[in-house]
Structure formats: C-alpha cells, structure tokens
Amino acid sequence: MSSFFRPALIDALLSYRRKMLLPDVIAGITVGIIALPLAIGFGIASGVSPSQGLWTAIIAGFLISAFGGSFVQVGGPTGAFVPILFAIATNYGYEGLALATMMAGIFLFAIGAFRLGGLIKFIPYSVVAGFTSGIAVVIAIGQLKQLLGLDIKLPAEALAQLEGIVTHLSETKWQSLSLGLLALGIIVGWPKRWRAVPPSIVAILVTAVIVYFWNPDPHLVATIGSKFGAKAMEGLPHFQLPHVTFQRIQQLMGPALTITMLGAIESLLSAMVADGMIETRHDSNQELMGQGIANFICPFFGGISATGAIARTATNVRSGGRTPVSGIIHSLTLLGVVLVAAPLAQYLPLAALSAVLLVVAFRMGEWFNFKELARGPGSDYIVLLVTFATTVAFDLTIAVGFGLALSFILFVRKMEEITHVRLITGDSDVGLGGDSIRDKAVPSGVLVYRIEGPFFFGVAEKLEDALNSAQIAPKIVIFRMRAVPAIDGSGLRALEIMLRKFTRRGTKLILSGVQPQPMKVLFNSGFVDRVGLENICADIDASLERAWEIVGSKPEPMTVETAAE
C-alpha cells in the first residue's frame, strides 16, 4: 500500500507475532466493557438514542483502528462532542446531524490527504485547555436533568439549561436522584485494589438490578426502556441515506466545520498521549484520514460523530494493547454485548448513566491548568479564561474562534514588543568584537540601524519612527539584520516602501548580515534585484566597505607614527 494511505494496522500486521495476540485481546475486552456505559450515555446526552451511541462506538471504533495512523488509538463517541451534537440535533434533527457528520468526515479526510495534520499542533494550548474545561462544565450541566429526574424540555444552551433546572428544582424526584447518587458513590468510592473491574459497569449493573426488582413507576425513575422503548437496544442498525441538498449543506457548513476542528484536535491529542505512553510515533495525516472514513460511514447506519477517546486509549495501553488489533477487539466486544445482552439494557436508569457522565466530565476538565497557567504569562491565562467562559456561555465555535483571535492579537503584541529598530553609533553600539562599529570608520552621511527580532506586521511604524529620529538626510542607510530570524509579507512591504522613499531621495540602502529565511524571501520577491546584489553584504565590515565605495573615498589607515602624533 502506498505511503499516501498506509494505516498503522498494515505495519502492525506485517510484524505481528502470536505472543502479541493475548495482550491485545485482554486490552480490547477491557476497553470494550468500559466503553459500554459511555457509548450509551454519550448517545443519550447527544440527543439521539442509546443504540445510536453504541453502534457509533462499534462501527467508528472498528474503522478508526483499521484505517487510522496510531497503533493504540481507540475511537468512538466522546464527551467533547456532546454539547455540539446536542445543539445540532436540537436545531436540525438527526438528519441534519448525520449530514454534518458526513461533511466533517470529508473535511477530516481532506486535511489528512493534503498532509495538513501537523497544523493542528499550532493551536495554542491555552485555547485547547479552555474549551476542554468549558465542555466539561457544559456536559455536567446537561446531566443534572436526568440525575434529578426532571421531566422538562430544556434548550441547547448550557446557561439556559441551568436556569431551567434551577426553576424546576422543586420537581426533583428523590427516587431517581437516589439511584444517581448511589451510582456516583460506587464510581467515586470503588476501591483501587478492585480497579480491574470497571466501577462504571458495577454502578449501572447494581442500579439496573435494583430497578428490575423494585419496578418503580416510570414517571419516578426513567430508564432506557421507559424512555426509548423496551427493544431500544435490540436489532441491527438499518442502512439509511441522509437527505442531501445544496441548501442543507450551506446551513450545516458551520456545524460540520466545528465537528471537524474538534475531532481533529481531540484525536491527535489522544494519539500524542498514547505516543508518550508507549514511545511510538503516530502518523497525524493517516489518523485524520481514518477519522474521516469513520465519520463519513457512521451516519449511514444511524451513527453520530466519533473521534479518538483519550481515556479509552490510555486504558487500552495500560491493559497491554500495543497494536490496532486491540481497538478492533474493543468493537467486537461491544458488538457481542449488543447481540447477547441488549434486552437487559431496558432496566438501566438514566440517572445512573448521568452519574457516569458527571464523573467523565469532572475528569476531562483540565482544572489544574487554571492554577498552572496563572503562574505563566498573563496573556495565556486571559486566553484560557476567555475561551472557557465563551464555551460555557455560548458554544464551542464561538469560543475557539474568539480564543484563536485573542491569541493572535496577543501574539502580534508580543512580536511588536520584542522587535526593535535602533540607530547605532560608535558610542552606542554594544556589539562585541568585529560585529561592533566601535573604532570603525563610518563615512559621513551614513546611518547604521540595527533591526532585532522577527520582521513581521507592525514593524513598518517602528522603522519609520527610527528613520525620522535622525537629524540628517542620509546618503546611505545600512540595515543590520543579523538579529532578524524571519520576515513575512508585511515586513517585506515595509522594506519595499522604505526602498521607494530612499530612491526618491537619492539615498542608497545596504543590508548587512541577512539570515537564510529573510534572504530567501528577498530573493523570491525580487527585492534583491531592486536594491542590487552588491548592496547585500555578509557583515558590517563588508557593508562599511561598500559604503566607502559609494561615497568614492576612504580614509587612510593609521600608522604607528600617525597614532603617536
């Protein structure tokens, strides 16, 4: 298979050994059991049925392991998607959600196919931490309704949901709340020495057994059976074609791009975490193509959006999984549960599933970042707080867009602060050795400027101010650029404007010590031809030599006798 599309599974199978199978099987079964309540809970929380969440974990989990670029990534529905998918399902129905997911699948595949996966790492960590913690709060708020047993319809916005819950708090059903708190207590208080048995599984089994023997009024304790029907989890998914129109695609472009962005970020973050645990290196572009395939195909079978799941991937590694085979076994385990134990799912209380997701929300929120980033640069902390607040108050699209825009503005400010343009003289030059103009002969009418820092946007004004500060009309201007690591289009334009002004005034421009990246930009743009290759000098000595050539004379070097006089 070509290097353009080469899933990690191919390389894993080429070197697969019999002794690797048992650890992969054990890990796959373990992760499959853990994923069971999460898949059901995420399906319900996303505004679809529990079976749709479960089949997403089965189908997407299989496809991500089969076609992804990570050896141990486990995919499926995740908590990060919950508020986004719930809003899309509320506003556009499942057909709209299915089409948006398919569009996101195409976008994800295209990002990988065009080898753009590496760009995701340039999203600032403060933005990622902000929206991750914000999503955790949104998920937690969304679970309070089921935990309290409230039979009310809530809007998609988190703060409006919280307001509605507070308004109807007096309608809390203690029977439902008791089961939820019992499940929460089991998960939180489960002894560490028994961690081989997933506490979330124990929680939903215990509460389901209680419901089976207690047989409470469905109005007091909502279950999967009372909410979605006794056979909600039974049977295979039906193949279905989403309704596609150009107008529909236009409407869903924003939601699809949101799913794309979040899916790419979370899947690659998960893959990076896995790399650190087993010292491997994933293929970001192949991983995105695998994610794209999974998200495109899932809606044909009633599925929802999926991505790499950090917690399940970490559990896979800790349980001994080392190849994509473990991820495939995880999907087969879930399939076996659906085919064998689906009728029992009707007794699962929704309050217990809400308790599971509350714990997930608490654990996915990167709360330590609020303390750690507070110790660092203030700008990063501001971005974290703004992204967090807008995620909770509005939605992820606005939050990430606002966070990235704010990061960009603060980045520009930092660049502006570290870039300087200074007029230097023999007395003011602090350079060392031959790099200093101290004790060097500088022709009359020649000004030397040192530019320090990236030559980006915002530099033009500093350049203009530095030139205006001189009290003479120079014959020659030397720009010392040894401390300029990079230049962009805005910096190039500033140089072009200066060159035109100098040409009109009869002033010559000399560039000294230009670094490789700026030199490449100057050559490719034709700036070197306009300023003259002979005026691009390697160092300050060569630049001063060139200046003396232009003025047409040069002082005689001092002899010992001259110096004595």
N, C-alpha and C positions, 0 to 999 in steps of 0.2 A: 504494500500500500504506500502511496506517495507521502512525502513529508508534509504536503499541504494538509492532508487529512489523515492523521495517524493516531487513533485513540490509544490511550495508555494500556488498554486491555490487550492490544496486539503485542506490545513489547512484554507485557506480563506473561502472556501465554507462551511466548517463544522461549522463555526461561523458566517456565513453571515446573515444579517438582512435586512428587507425591506428598512429601512431608509438609508442603505448604497448604495442602487442602484442608486438613483438620482445623488448624487455627483460623482459616478463612471461614469455614462452616460455623465454628463456635461464635466467632465475632458477628457473622451475618445473622445468626439466630438471635443473639443477644440484642443487637441493634433493632432487629425486626420487632421484638417484643416491646422494647422501649418506644419505638415509633408508633405502635398501635394506638394508644390513647391520644398521642399528639396529633396524628393524622385525622382522627375522628374529631378532636377538639378544634383543630385549625379549620376543618371543613365547616363546622357549625359556626365558628366565630367569623368566618369569611362570608357568611350569608348564603351558603349552599348547604347541601345535605351531608350527613356524616359519611355516607358511602362515597360521595364525590371526593372528599378529602382522603379517604382510604385508597380509592383507586388512583388518585394522583400520586400517592406515595408508592404504590405498586408499579405503575407504568413509568412515571418520571424517574423513580429511583432506579429502575432497570436500565432505562435509556441513558441516564447520566453516567452510570457506572460503565455501560457498554461503549459509549462514544465520547466520554469526557477525557480530559487531559491529566487527571490526577489518579494516582494509584489507590487512594483510600477514601476519596470523597463519597459521602452518602447524601443523596438528594431526596427532595420531597417538599411538601408544603411546609412553610416556616412561619414563625410568629411575626417576622418583619413584614410579611405580605398582608397580614390580617387586616389592618385598618384600610389599606389601599384597596384590597379586593372587596371588602365590605362596602366601601363607598361606591365602587364601580358597579357592584351587583345591585345596590340600592337605587342608583341613578339610571342604570341602563339594563338591568335584568341580567339573567345568566347568559343570554345570547350575546349581549354586549361584552360581558366579562370574557366569554370564550373567544370572541373575535379579537379583543385587546390582547389576550394571552398569545394567540396565534401571531399577531403582528409583532409582539415582543420577541417571540421565538425567531421570527425572520430577522429582526434587528440584531439579536444576540449572535445569530449565526453569521450575519454580515460583518459584525465587529471582529469576530474571530477570523473570518475568511480574509479580511483585509489587513490582518495582523495588527490590530489596534488594541489588543488586550492589555498591553503594557501601560496604556494611557490612564487606566483606572487608578494606578498607584499614585497619580499626581493629585488626586482629590485629597485635600488637607485632612489630617487625622481628626482635627477638632470638629470638622463637619460630620465625619462618619460617627464619631463618638456622640455628638449632639443629637443626630437623628436616631441613632440606635437607642439611646436612653429615652428619647421622646416617644418612640414607637412602643417601648416597654410600658410607659405610662398610659398610652392610648389603649394598649391591649388590656392592661389591668382594669381600666375604667369600663371597657367593653364587657368584662366578665362579671361585673357586680350585679347586673340584672339577673343572670341565671343563678348566681350564688344566693341572692336574696329571694329568689322565686317570684320575681315581679312579672306579672302578665301585662306588659305595656309595650307599645311600639316606640322605639327611640330613633332619632335622626342619626346620620352618619358621623357628624362632628363630635369629637370627644367631649368638649366642654358642654355642649348642648345635652349630650347623654348624661353627663354628671349632674347637670341641673335637673333633668327629668327624673333621675334616680333619687336625688335628694327630695324632690317634690312628692314622690310616691313612697318614701321610706316607711311610712306608717302601714303600707300594704305588704310589708315583708312577711313571708311565710316561714315560720320557725322550723317547720319540718324540713323544708328544702335547705335552709341555712344550716341546720344541724348536720345534715349529710355532707354538705360542703365543708363545714369546719372539721368534721371527722376525717374526710379525705385529706384536707390540708394538714391536719395534725399527724396523720400517718406518713405523709410525704416528708414533712419537715423533721419529724421525730424518729424516723426509721433508723435503727442502729447501724453504725458504719460497718460493723462486722457482718451484717446481713446484706450488704450492698450488692452482692451477686444477684439478688432478687430485686428487680426494679421496684422502688416504692410506689411509683405511679400506677403500676399494674396491680399491686396489692390494694391500693386505695380504691380503684374503680371496681375491683372484684369484691371487696368487702362491702362497699355500698350497694353494689348490684345484688348481692346475696340478701342484704337487708331489705331491699325493695321487693325482691322475689317473695320472701316470706311475709313481709309486712303488708304488701299490696295496698299502698296508700292511694288516696284519691288523686287522680292525675292533675287536678287543679291545685293540689297542695305540693306535690312533688312531680315535676316534669321529667320525663325520661325520653330516651330516643324513640321508644315505641309510641308514647303518647304524643310526641311532637311530630314525628316523621312517619309513623305507621309501624306496625309490628314486623313488617317484612322489609323495612327500610335498608337493611344491610345485606339482604339476600339477593342472589342472582348476579349475572354478569352484566357489565355495562353495555349499553346499546350504542352502535355506531351512529353518529349524527353529524350533519353538515351545518355549520353556523350560517346564518343569513348574512350575505356579504353584499354591500352596496358602496358606491363611492362616497355617498353622503355619510354613511355609517363609519367608514374608515376615517373621514375627516373629523367626525365627532370624537372618535376614540383614539386619535393620534396622541393627545396629551397623556391619557391613562396608559397607553401602550409604552410610551417613552419612559414613564415613571416606573413601570414594571421592568423595563429593560435596564434602566440605570440601577435600580435596587438589586435586581437579580445578578447583574454583573458584579457589583460591589460585594454583595454577600458571598457569592460563590467563590470569588477569587480570594477574599479574606479567609474563608474557610479552608481553601486549598493551601494558602500560605501557612495557616496554623498547623495543618497536617504536615506540611514540609518540615516545619520546625520540630515536630514530634518524632518523625522517622527519618529525618535527614535525607529527604528526596527533593526533587525539583519538578514541579508540575509545569505543564505547557498551558499558559494562560489562554492562548488563542484556541487551542483544541478544546479546552474546558468550556469556553464560551460557545463554541460550535455544538458541543454536546448538550449544553444547557438550551441552546436554541432548538435543537431537534426535539428535546423533551417537551418544551413549552409549545412547540407547534403541533405536536401529535396529541398531547393530552386532551385538548378540548374536543377532539373527535370522539372521545369516549367519556365525555362528561366531566373531565378533569379541570383543575384550576392551575394557576401559576405555581411553579416549583423552582427551587434553587438549591445550592449546596447548604446543608444544615451543619453549623459549626459543632453543636453539642453532640449530634449523632455521629458526625465524622470523628470527633475526639473519642467517643465511646468505642467506635469501631477500631481505632488504633490501640486503645488501652486493652481491648479484648483480644488482640492478636492479629487483626486484619492487616494484610500487607499488599493485597492486590485488589483490582476491581471485582474479583470473584466474590469477595465478602459483601460488597454492595449488591450484587445480583442475588446472593443468598438472602439478604435482608428483604428484597422484594418478594422472593419466593416464599419466605416465611409469612409475610403479610397475606399473600395470596392463599396460603394454606389455612390461615386463621379465618379468612373470609368464607372459604368454601366449607369449612367444618363447623366453626363456632358462631357464624353470623346470627342464627336465631336467638342466641343468648344476649346479643347486643341490645335488644329492646328494653332490657331491665337497667341499663346504665343510666343513672341520674345525671341530668345536665349540670346540676350543682357540683357534682364530683369532678366532671370534666372541666368546669370553670376553675375549680381549685387547682387542677393540674396546670392550666394555662396561667393562673396567677403566679405560681412558682416559676414557670418558664419566663414570664415577664420580669419577675424580680431578678432572675439570674442573667437574663440577656441585657439588662440595663447596666451599662458600664459606669456605675456610680462612683467608683474610685477616681475616675477621670476628673470629676469636679474638684477634687482635692489636689490631684497631681498637676493639672493644668493651671490651677490657681497660683501655683508656685513658679510657673514659667512666664513667658511673655504675656503681657496683658491683652494683646490683640488676639492671641489664640483663645484665651479664656472668654473674651467677648463673643467670638465666633461660636464657641461651644454653647454659651448661654442663649444666644440669639437663635441658633439652629434648633436647640432643644425646645425653646418657648414657641417658636413658629410651628414646629412639628405637632405639638400638643394643641395649640390654639387654632391652627389652620389645617394644613395637610403636608404630606412629605414633599410633594412637588414644589410648593412654595418655600418650604423650609430649606431644601437642598439648594434651590435656585438662589434664595436670599443668602444662605450661608456661603455659597461659592462666590456670589457677587461681593459680599462683605470681605471675604478672604482676598479677593482680587484687589479691592480698594486698599486694604491694609498692606498687601504685598507691594503695591505701587508706592505706598507711603514709605515702606522700608527701603525700597530701591532708591527713592528720592533722598532719603536720609544718608545713605552710605555712598552716594555718588557725589563727587566734588570736582569742581574746576577751579584751579588756583593759578594765579600769576606768580611766577617764581623768579627770584634774582639770586645773584651770588651770595647775598647775605641771608636770604630766607630759605634757600634750598637745604633741606635736611638729608638729602641723599648721601649715600656712603660711597667712598672711593671714586672710581671712574664714572659712576652713574650720577654724580653731582656736577652742577655747573660752577661750583665754587672754584675760584682760581682759573677758570677757563675764559678765553677771550670771546666775548659776545659782541657782534657788530652793533654799531649804533643804529637805532631804529628797528631792532629785532626784539620781539616779545616772546617769552617762553612760558607756556602754560602746561601744567600737569593735570591730566584727567585721571581720576581714580574711581573705580567701581564700574558696574555694568552701564553701558551707554544705551539706556532704554528711554521710554516715554518720560517726559518731564525734564529731560536734560537740556532741551533747547533754551529754556528760560535761564537756566544756570549758566549756560555757555554765553548767552547774550549779556547777562549781567557781568560776567568776568571780563569780557572784551570791553564793555563800556566803562569798567573801572579804571582802565588805563588812561593816562593823561596825554598820550601822544597818538598820532595816526601812524601805525607801524608800517614799515616797508615789508617786513616778513613776520609771520606768526608761526611758531613751532608748537605743535601739539604733541606732548609726550604721552604716549598711550600704552606704556609697558604695564601699567596697573589696570588696564581695561580688559577684562576676560572675555566679554561678549558685547555685541552690538545688535540691535534689532532695526526694523524698518523706521521707527520713529527717530532713533539715534542717527541712522543714515541720512534721513531727511534733514535733521539739524545740521549735519556736516555739509550737505548739499546747499542749504540756504547760506551758511557761512561762506562757502566757496564762491557762490554767486556775488555776495556782498564784497568779498575780497577782490574779486575780478574787476568789479566796477570801480573800486577804489585804487586799483593798481597794487594791491597787497598780495604777496606770494604766500602760499601755505605749504608747510613741511610737516610731515607726520613722522614721529620717531618711535621706534620700538613697538610696532603694531603686532599684536598677538595673532595666532593662527585663525581663530574664528572671525575676528573683525577683518583680517586681511582677506579671507575668502569672500566675505560679504562685499567688501570694497571692490574686489576684482570682478565678481559676478555682476555687480550693479553698473560697472563702467566708471566708477568714481576714480579709480587709479588712472585711467586714461585721461580723465578730465584734469586731475591735479598734476599728472606727469609722474611716470615711474621713477624718474631721477629725484623726485621730491618725497619719496617713501624711503626713509633711512633706517638702518638697523639699530642705531643707538644715538645718544645725544652728541657724541663726538662727531659721528658722520653727519648729523643734522647741522651742527655748527660749521663744519667744513663746507657743506652745501650752501649755507647762508653766506659765507665769505665769498664763495664763487659767484653768487647772485649779485652781491654788492660790488664785486670787481676788485677787491683789495684784501690784504690780510696782514696783520702786524707781524713784524719780525720777531722770532723767538728770542727771549732774553738770554744773554750770555752771562758768564760769571762776572766778567768785568763790568757789564752794564748793571748787573744787580748790585755790585759793590758801590757804584756811583750813587 
